[in-house]
Amino acid sequence: MNRIFVICCFLLTLGISTSCLDSTLDNQEIKLITAEEMKSILELEDVQLIDVRTPKEYEGGYISNAQNIDFMSPTFDEDITRLDKDKPVILYCKSGGRSSKCAKKMKDAGFKKIYDLKGGISQWKFAEETLIQ
């Protein structure tokens, strides 16, 4: 009876620690961030800032130092191969939908650290000089 109890406790502990480890890894690969967190990351880390909207949307205003890689472009998969997979990436679109899909695609392509701006550029509420118009 004691052996069964010890084995059950071991299996339960193993199952809990494994499931926690898996969810931690997923959260490390794609992290949804607020505009405030993004500002801090831009100041502290050397990141690749990617605007995944169309070129027309990009021309209407973008966050300073962002490069435009249109998620809807037929060359998107090829375009992201030019980025450094080991360097953190911050993605944004208009409201968060496209950047979320893009983040999953980039994770599958092997990017290590991906940040996704929650709410997109419409949530970017910082100094006017950071938004090119």
C-alpha positions in Angstrom: 0.0 0.0 0.0 2.9 2.4 0.9 4.6 1.6 -2.5 1.4 2.4 -4.4 1.1 5.8 -2.6 4.7 6.7 -3.3 4.4 5.7 -7.0 1.2 7.7 -7.3 2.8 10.8 -5.7 5.9 10.5 -7.9 3.7 10.3 -11.1 1.5 13.2 -10.0 4.6 15.3 -9.3 6.2 14.4 -12.6 3.0 15.2 -14.5 2.6 18.6 -12.8 6.3 19.6 -13.3 6.2 18.6 -17.0 3.0 20.5 -17.8 4.4 23.6 -16.1 7.6 23.3 -18.0 5.8 23.1 -21.3 3.6 26.1 -20.7 6.6 28.1 -19.5 8.5 27.4 -22.8 5.5 28.4 -24.9 5.2 31.7 -23.0 8.9 32.4 -23.5 8.6 32.0 -27.3 5.7 34.3 -28.0 4.8 37.0 -25.4 1.9 39.3 -25.7 3.1 42.7 -24.5 1.5 46.1 -23.7 2.7 49.4 -25.3 4.4 50.2 -22.0 6.3 46.9 -22.0 7.2 47.5 -25.6 8.7 50.9 -24.8 10.9 49.3 -22.1 12.0 46.4 -24.4 12.9 48.9 -27.2 15.1 50.8 -24.7 16.7 47.7 -23.1 17.1 45.1 -25.8 18.4 45.0 -29.3 15.3 43.9 -31.2 13.9 43.7 -34.7 10.8 45.8 -34.8 8.4 44.5 -37.6 5.3 46.2 -38.9 3.3 43.4 -40.5 0.7 45.7 -42.1 0.4 46.4 -45.9 2.8 49.0 -47.4 -0.2 51.4 -47.8 -1.0 51.1 -44.1 2.7 51.5 -43.2 2.9 54.7 -45.3 0.0 56.1 -43.2 2.2 56.1 -40.1 4.5 53.6 -38.3 6.6 53.3 -35.2 10.1 54.7 -35.6 12.7 52.2 -36.7 10.1 49.6 -37.8 10.6 47.7 -41.0 7.6 46.7 -43.0 7.1 43.1 -43.9 3.5 42.6 -45.1 2.0 39.5 -43.6 -0.5 39.2 -46.4 2.3 39.3 -49.1 2.9 36.1 -51.1 6.6 36.6 -50.3 6.1 36.8 -46.5 7.7 33.4 -45.7 10.8 34.3 -47.8 10.9 37.9 -46.4 11.2 36.7 -42.8 14.2 34.4 -43.7 16.2 37.7 -44.0 15.7 38.3 -40.2 17.9 37.0 -37.4 16.1 34.1 -35.7 18.2 34.4 -32.6 17.5 38.2 -32.1 14.3 39.2 -30.4 11.4 40.3 -32.7 8.6 42.7 -31.8 5.6 42.4 -34.2 2.7 44.8 -34.6 -0.2 45.4 -37.0 -3.2 47.7 -36.7 -5.1 46.0 -33.8 -3.3 42.7 -33.1 -4.9 40.1 -35.3 -2.3 39.8 -38.1 0.6 40.1 -35.7 -0.7 37.2 -33.7 -0.9 35.0 -36.8 2.5 36.2 -37.8 4.0 35.3 -34.4 2.8 31.7 -34.7 4.3 31.5 -38.2 7.6 32.9 -37.0 7.6 30.5 -34.0 7.2 27.6 -36.5 10.0 29.1 -38.6 12.4 28.8 -35.6 12.5 32.3 -34.2 13.5 32.2 -30.5 12.0 35.2 -28.9 8.9 36.9 -30.2 6.9 39.8 -28.7 3.5 40.7 -30.0 2.1 44.2 -29.3 -1.3 43.8 -27.8 -3.9 45.9 -29.6 -1.4 46.8 -32.4 -0.3 50.3 -33.4 -3.7 51.7 -32.2 -2.5 51.1 -28.6 0.9 52.8 -29.1 0.4 55.9 -27.0 3.8 57.3 -26.6 5.6 60.5 -27.7 4.6 61.8 -31.1 8.2 61.6 -32.4 8.0 57.8 -32.2 5.2 57.7 -34.6 6.1 58.8 -38.1 3.2 60.4 -40.0 
